Amino acid sequence: MEKNYKRTLITTALPYANGPVHIGHLAGVYVPADIYVRYLRLKGEDVLMIGGSDEHGVPITIKARKEGVTPQDIVDRYHKIIKDSFEEFGISFDVYSRTTSATHNATASEFFRRLYDKGEFVEKTAMQLYDEEANQFLADRYVTGKCPHCGNENAYGDQCEVCGTSLSPEELIDPKSAITGSKPVMRETKHWYLPLDKWEPALRKWILEDHKEWRPNVYGQCKSWLDLGLLPRAVSRDLDWGIPVPVEGAEGKVLYVWFDAPIGYISNTKELLPDSWQTYWKDKETRLIHFIGKDNIVFHCIVFPAMLMAYGDNFQLPDNVPANEFLNLEGDKISTSRNWAVWLHEYLRDFPGKQDVLRYVLTANAPETKDNDFTWRDFQTRNNSELVAILGNFVNRAVVLTEKYFGGTVPEAGTLEKIDQDAFNELAEIKQSLSDNLDHFRFRDALKDAMNIARLGNKYLQETEPWKVSKTDMQRTATILNVALQLCGSIAVAFEPFTPFASKKLCSILGIENLNWDMVGDSRLIPAGRKLGTVELLFEKIEDPAIEAQIKRLEDSKLQNKLNNWKVTPQAPAVDFETFKKCDIRVGTVLECKKVPKADKLLQFLIDDGMNKRTIVSGIAKYYNPEDLIGKQICFIANFEPRKLRGIMSEGMILSAENPDGSLVVIGPTGEVRPGAQVM
């Protein structure tokens, strides 16, 4: 049986302030959280949405070192970009703060100190990799090496970004310091650990018995960890960036980011409500909900709750953690390091005024139960075929017809016929399903319900045909358009959590103020006699050039990443001069060149080889126009065994070099050489 609460506290995963926010973050955390918060506000509930930037951790120090600036410079830059982007995108935080704030520093320090004084930590000495040149211990991300699973040469000490396997620095083959490039050594260091095993029985009961209603992916991941047995987890790190461990003998040590960051939810609430924050954290009638991605499940369902249990003082544990899976991009995993992402601040620049389109597409394609894929073509199709052709089309027809037949004034409804009453009955059913889906974090299904109101409206207009009825019965026409406008009013409210900017436009047209959830389904929401506002399109078509520009940007990113990571191929085994002499390399002049029919990669050459003429087929058609090669001198292997390619006998092999981007460049002499001359 679901419990009734007086208030709800919503937290959203704190994004790392070492880069902007991308669509993976939005789909996984911020859009669903904002939908839910807006829904609760429409219902008149007491709800807070808490967010902020995570400004500590190794990725930030690595970026600062690469750019030659301070970590504070990095977090100041990206905190502003992230915060401004969220605001422009309509993510309606009650507070969006940061973990470098004075309030957070004091809160996190006090949290650690209380656990320390209560004896909740285990102090352990362990061996850790140490950079003797930099004179410092190396956190996981400061160690790189070869992945033992897939062979990636640039795996990090905590994870391989190619195969996704979680690692420890000691597992890497040929580890090296990301600071100096030197080979690290093992040294002894002391840290404090939270004994998760102590809290395992309480966590097991709380999750496995009391919260079976959690999403299967969340419940399953927690059960897997609990079944394997929990181990003590470090809460400190050897770093110079972060909140110093507030005890004696901890010089050069800071709070580990996964201990520090979730405390940011508490400190940010304190910042918003310095005098009443405890009501939202310690009152049993407050419901706590974490919106996160699947990579944060363990920290929010096991580690942070164990911290709260250890602290005591009536801190409430999360009632639900509706974590999403991952969103991929054009069939590939989103990667910050490879710049394979759609960045929110760039989207807002490239598609001004189209915040709702991205919000809609990310919700319609949300990775709620499995990883999902974002493509620009799907983005365009959903905008043009759904937002424009279904939602926008119905609203525009209803408003324009009212303007045409009644001068833009809402007409009085007469006696409702069965078709009219059926429309309101169906609307009531849609609202019930919509509310149920929103209450249970099924946002994709909820969006379908909301869109079904627009589908209902289009169907209603198509069946009642007011443009025909107006020729003989204006009273009936008035009733039809009154019903249509009431449906528009329900759309304005129902879509507010999903597309708040379009909802605001529609409310302006319809004259609706002070939205609340009870308005959905109200058959008298728009009173007769009201003058409608200026008609404007809620959505506009997105044309091919805008989409092609985004696809090209991704292709350029992929190419640039390939160039950045290009490495010289290892030298082949040594050969003696006699072996080399067996390969007869000569210079020839291209007499003719043409594409091989039905072969995208092949060109057919006629070569003057100084002895005769010979035909050679080469796979370089992608990189050259045939006419550009006529008259050029090239190098070829003359004694390469002839073979047939697409029915053409090729009598040699043209030499070319491969660039880092995969393109091929034909090799030839820099000066004029007689055809048939040997390359020595």
N, C-alpha and C positions, 0 to 999 in steps of 0.2 A: 504493500500500500504506500502510495507516494505521500510524503510529508509536506505539510504546508509551512512555508517560511515567511518571515516578515520582510526579508530583504535578500538580495543576491549580490555577491561580489564576483565580478568576472575579471580574470587575469589573462593576459596574452603573453606568449613567449617573448622574452626580451631579445630583439635582434642585435647581433654583434655590430658595433659601430666601427667596423673596418671596411665597410662598403655599403652601397645603397640597398634598398629592398627590391626584390624581384618577384615575379608572379608566383613562384613556388611558395614564398613566404605568405603572399596574399591568399592563395588558395588553401594553404594548409592551416592558417591561423586567423588572419586579421579580417578577411571578408566574412567567414562564418561567425566569428565572435561579434562583429558589428551587426550582422543580421539579427542575431539573438538578442543583443542589447537593445536595438531599436524596437524589436517586437515587445520586449518586456516594458519598455517605456510607453509604447502605445497602449499597453494594458494598464498603465498607471502604477506599475510596481516600483518599489524602491530598489534601484539597481545602480551599481557603479562599475565602470570599465577602467581598469588600471593597466597602464602600459609604460614602457620606458626602454632606453637603450642600455644594452650590456656593454660596458666600456672597459672591462678588464679582460685578461686572458692573453695567451701567447699570440694568437693571430694578429692582434693589434700591435704588439711589440715587433713582430716580424715585419709588418707593413711599414711601421715607423722607421725601422732600421733600413729597409730597402729605399725609402724615400729620403732618408737623411734628415728626418724631423723627429719631434718628440711624440710619444704616444698620446699626450694631451692634444697635440695639433691634429692627430688623426681623428680622435673621438669627437673633438669640437666640430670638425668639418662634416663628418658623416652623421652625427646626431642631428645637426641642423637639416641636412638633406633628407634624412628619414622622417623627422618630425614634420617638416614642411610638406613632404610628399603625402604622408598620411592625412594631414589636414585637408589638402587639396583634393584628395581621393574620397573624402567623406568618412574616414574611419573616426568615429565620434568618441574618442577617449574623454573621460572626465579628468584624467591627468596623464600626461606623457612626460616622464622625467628621465633620470639617468643615474647610473651607479657610481658616478664620480661626484655626486652631490654630497654636501656636508651632512645632510639628514641620513643618507644611506651609509656613509662612512661610520657615523655614530651608531646606527641601528645594527649594522653587520658586526661591528666590533663588540657591542654589548651582547649580541646573540652568542658569539663565540665565547666571550668571557663567562657568560652564565653557564654554558655547557662545560666549560673548563673547570669552573669553580665547583660544579656539581659532580665532577669526576666522570663525566660522560664520554670523554675521549680516551683512546688508547695511544700511548706514546711509543712509537716504534722507530728503530734504526734500520735503515735499508741501504743497499748499494744502488747508486744511480749514476748514469753517464755524466761525465764532467769534461768540459772543454778547457784544457790546460792553457791554450793561447788566450782565450777570452777570460780565463780565470773565473768560470761560473758553471754551476750545475745546469744541465740541459733538460727543460721540460719536453714533453712528448713531441710537440710540434717543432722543436728546435733540433730534432734528429731526423735525418733523411737517409734513405738507403734503398736497397733492392728488396721488393716485396717477395717473401718466400712462397707466396701462393701463385702469383701471375707473372712475376719477373719484372714488373714495373720498376725502372731504375730510380724513380723519384717519389717513392712512397714515404709518407710521414710516419713518425713514431707512434701515432695513435690510430692511423687508418690509411689504407691504400685507396686513393680516389679513383683508380682505374677499375679495380674489382670490388671495391666497397668493403673489404674485409677489415674488421677491427684488429689492431695490432698493439704490441708493446714495443718500445724501442729496442729491447734485447732480441726481438725476433728478426729484426732487419738484417739482411746480408750486407756486409761492408758498410756499416753505419758511419755517418760523418756529421759533423756539426754544421747546422744551417747558418751559423754565425761566421765561422772562420774557414770552414771546409776541411778542418783537420779531423783526424780520427780521435774520437773521445775515449776516455778511460773510465773505469768504474771507481767511484769513491763513496765513502760512507756519509750518509746524511740522516738527520732526524726529522720526523714529521708526526703530526697528530692525525689520528684516524677516528672516524665515527663507526662504532661497532654495529653495523647493520644486523649482524647475527643476533645481537641482544634483542632487537625489536622484531625479529622474524615471526615469532608466534603471534604478536599483536597485528602485524601487517597481514599475515596469512588470514586471520579471522576477518579483519576489516575489509580486505579485498575479495578473497575467495568465497566468503560466506555472506558478507553484508552488501556486496556490490556486484552481484551477478548480472545486473542490468547494464553494466558498462559495455561499450562496443566490443565485439569479439576480438578485434586486433589489440585493444588495450588490455582487456582481461587476459587474453592468451599470452601476451608478452610478459605481463606481471607474473602469471602462474609459472611460466617457464623459468624466470629468474628465481622465484621462490622454491621451485622444485629442485633446482640445482644447488640451493643453499646459499644464503647471503654471506658475504665476507666483509671485514672492516674496509672502509673506504677513506682515502686520504682527504683531508680538508685543508691542507696547506701545500704550498709549492715554494721552491727556491727561485724567486724572481724579484726584480726590483720595480715591477709595475703592478699595482693592486693595493688592497687594503692590508697594511702590516698586521701580522699576527700579534694581538695585543697582550702578550705575556713576556716575561723576562726570558732571555736566552733564545729569542726567536729572530735575531737580527738577520736581515736578508731573506726573510720568509714572508709570504703574503697568503691571504685566504685563497684557497683554490676556487676558481671561477664558478664551479658547480655547487659550492657551498655559499659563495657570495651572491650569485645572481638571483636565485629565488627569494632571498631576503629582500630583494628590490621590490617585490610586490608589497611587502609590509612597509618599507620605507617610503614608497611612492604614495601609499594610502595615508601615511602619516603626513606627508608633505601637503596632500590635498585637505586632510581633516585632522590637523594637529591635536584638536581637543576631543574628537569623537571617533578616531580611527579604530579603537579597540572594539567598538560596537560591530564593526564589519569583520573582525578577525576572531573575537572571543565569545560572542553571543551565540548561544545554541540555536537561536532562531534566524541566524544568517546562513545562507547557502553559498559555499565557495565552489566555483567552477573554473578549471584551467583549460584554456584553448591553446593547443600545442600541435606540433608535428610529431610523427611517429618516432623520430630520433630522440625526442625528449621524454618519452613515456616513462622510462625507468626513473628519471630524476624527479618527475612530478608525482609519480605514484608510489615510489619506494623511498628514494633518498630524502626528498623534502618532507614527506610525512614523518619519516623517522626523526628528522631534525626537530619537527614540531612536537612530536611525542617526547623527545628528550628534553626539550625546553619546558614543556608543561604549561602551566598558567592558562589553561582552557583554550589554547589555540585550536581552532576548528580545522578538521581535515577536509580535503575536497570531496564534495558530494558527487561530482562527475568530472571526467577528463575526456571530452569528446575529441580525441586526437585523430587527425586525418593522415592518410598515407601520403606518398610523394607525387608531385606533378612533374612530368617530363615535358620536354620541349622539342617538338618536331622529331619525336622518336628517339631522343637522346637525353640522358640525365642532365638536369640543370647543373651547371658548374660555374662557380664564381671565378675560380682560378683560370678556367678556359674561356671566360667571358661568353659562355653559352647560356644566355639568360635574356629575359625581357625585363629591363629595369624600370621600376615604377616612375621615377622622375623623368626618364626619357620618353616613356609612353605618354605621360601628361603633356610633354612638349610636342610630341608628334601628332597626338590626337586630342587637341584642346576641346574641352566641353564634352568629351566622350568617356567620362569616368564610369557612367552607368553601363556602358557597353562591356567594358572589361569586368566590372562587378558581376554582370549578368552571365557572361561566358564562363567565368571562373566558378560560379555557383552551379550553372547547368552542367559543368564538366568536373565538378569537385571530386577529388580522390578520397571519398568518404570511407570506402571499404577496400579499395585496391588502388594501386598506382594508376594514374591516368595521364593522358597526353594532351598538351595544348598545341594546336597548329594555327597558323595565321589564316589559312583557308577556312577552317572551321569557325574562327572568330568572325570572319567576313560573312559567312553563310548564316550564322546565328543572328547577326545584326540585321542583315538584309531580309532574311526569310522569316524571322520571328519577331524581333523588336519593331522593325519597320512594317512588315507585311501583315502581322497579326495584331500586336498591341497598338502600334501607332496608327495603323489603318482603321481600327474600330473607333478609337477616340476621335480621330480626324473626321470620319464619316458622321459620327453622332453630333459633333459640334458644328460642322459645316452645314449639315442639314437643318439644324436648329437655327443657324444664322439665315439660311435661305428661306425657310418657311415662316419663321417667327421673329425675325430681326434680331436674333441672338438672345432672346429672352426665354427662360425656361417655361414651357407651356404647362398648362394645368392638365393633370391626368384625369380621364373620365373613368368609366367602369372598366375594370380589368377583365380581359378575356382569358380563356384558359391558357393560351400561349404566353400571356404576360405573367400569369401566376406561376406557370411552370418554370419560367425563367428565374423568378425569385426563389422558388423551391430548390432549383438546381444550385443557385448561388448559395443558399443556406448549407447545402451538402458540401459544396466546395470549401466554404469557410470552416466547417467542422474538420474536414480533412487537413486543410491548411494549418489550423491551430494545432491539431494533433501532431503533425509532422514538425512544426516549429518547436513545440514543447519537448519533443524527443530528439532534437538535433538532426533531423532528416531534412537538410536544407535543399538538396537537389529535388526531392519529392515535393517539398513545400513550394519551390519555384514553379514546378509544373502545375501545381494547384492554382497559383496566382495567375499563370498564363492561361489557365482554363477559363478564368473569368472573361478574358479578352476573346477567347475562342467562342465562349457562350454568347458574347455580345455580337460578334460577327455573324454567328448562326442566327441569332434573333433578328438582326436587321435583314439578313438575306431572306428569311422566311416571312417577315411581315411586310417587306418592300414598301416603306413609307413614301418613296419617290413615285410609286404608282398609286398608292392609296390617296395621296394628296390631291389627285385630280378629281376625286369624287367625295372625299370625306376628311375634312381638315380636323374634325374633333378626334377621329380615330388616329390621325397622323400625330396629333398633339400627345395622345396617350403613348404611342409607340416611342416617340422621341423623349418623352419624360422617363419612360422605363430605361431607354438606352443611356440617358444621362445619369440615372441612379446607378447603373452598372459602371459607368465611368467613375463615379464617386467612390464606389467600392474598390475599383482598380487603384485609384489615387492613394487609398489607405493601405491596401494589401501589398502594394509594390514598394511602399516607403522603406521597409527594411532592406530590400534588394536593390532598388534603383532610386535612391532618395532625391537625386537632382531632377529626374523626370517627374517624380511624384510632386515635387515642389512646383514645377511648371504647371502640372495638371491641376493642382489645388488652386493655383492662381487663376487659371481659366475658369474653374468651376466655383470659385469663391468659397472654398472650404478652409476653415481655420481650426486651430486647436484639435489636431487629429487624435483620435483614440480608436482602439480596436473594435469597439461596439458599432462604429460607423459601417464596418464591412457588412453588407447584407441589408442595410437600412433602406427601405423602399421610399423613404421621404427625406433622404439625406440632402438632396438639392431642392430647395423650396421653389414652387411655381412663382413666377414673377421676377426671379433673380436675373439680372443682366449678366451674361457671360463675359469673361474677359477676352482680351485679344487672342485670337487663334494663332498658335505656333506649333510647329512640328515637334513632337517629343523626340524623334530619332530621324536620322538621315542615312541614306545609303552610303556605304563605304565602297569606293571604286577600286578597281584592280591596281592602278599605280601605287596607291598608298600601301597595299599589301605586298606588292612586289618589292617595294623599297625596304620593308621589314625583313623579307626573306633574304634579300641581297645582303643586308647588314649581318644576318646570321652566317651566311656563306663567307663573308669577309672575315668574320670572327674566327670561323673554323680554319680558314687559310692562314690567318695571322698566328693562330695558336700552333699550327703545324710548323710555320717558319720559326717561331720562338723556341720550339722544342726540337728542332732539327739537330741531329748529331751526325758527324762524319761516320760512314760505315767503316767498321774495322778492316784493316788491311788484310788482303787475302794471303794465304801461305806463300812463302818465297818460291820462285822458280829460277832455274839457271838460264843463261843466255841462249843456249841451244834450244831449250823449250820455247822461249819467246820467239826465236827465229822461225819456228814452224808456222807462226801466224803471219800470213802475207798481207800486210796492211798497205793499201795504195791510195793515191789521190785520183779522183775522177771528176769529170764535169757533167752536170745534169743537162741532158739534151731535151728530155721531155719529162713531164710529171703530171699525173692525173689521179683522181680518186678511184679506188677499186669499187665497182658497183656493189651495193648491198653490204658494204663493210665500212662502218663508221670510222674505224681507226687506221685503215690501210691506205697507203699511197703507192702507186706503181711508177717507178723511175726507169728511164732509159739513160744509161750512163756511157759516156765516152771514157773507156778505161785505158786508152793509149794503144791497146792491142786490137781491139775490135769494139763492138758495142755489147752491152749486157743489160739484162733486166733485173732489177732488184725491187722487192716489195718490202716496205717498212711501215711499222705501226706508229707513225707520227702525225697522222691526219688531223688530230685534235689540236695540234699546236702550229700548223703551217697551212697557208693557202698554197695549192700546187703551183700556181703561176709565179709566186714569189721565189720559188726554188730554181726555176729554169735559169741556166747560165751560172749557177753557183758551183763552187768546187767543194767536194765533200771527201771524207775519208771512209773507206770501206774495207772489209775483209774479203780479199779476192778468192782465197782458197777455202772459204766456208762451203760446206757440202750443200749443193743445190737441193731445194725442196719446194713442193707445191704449196702455194697459199691461195685459197679461193680459185683453184684451177690455173693459177699463173705460176710458172717455174721461176723461182727467185734464185739468182746466181750470185749470192754474196750477202753481206750484212753491213748496212750503213751504221757508222758509229755515232752515238749521241750521249750526252751527259744529262743526268736527272737532277733537276733543281729540288730544293726542300719542299716546294709546293706540288711536286710530282710532274711538273712540266718537263719536256725533253727539248734539248738544244742540239742540233746537228753539229758535229765536229768537222772542221775544215781548216785548210792552211790560211794564215793571215796574209800571205802574199801570193802572187801568181805562180802556179806550179804546173809543169807539163803533165797532162793526163797519163796515168800509168806509173808515175814516180812512186817509189816505195817509201814508206815511213820507217825510219831507222831508230 
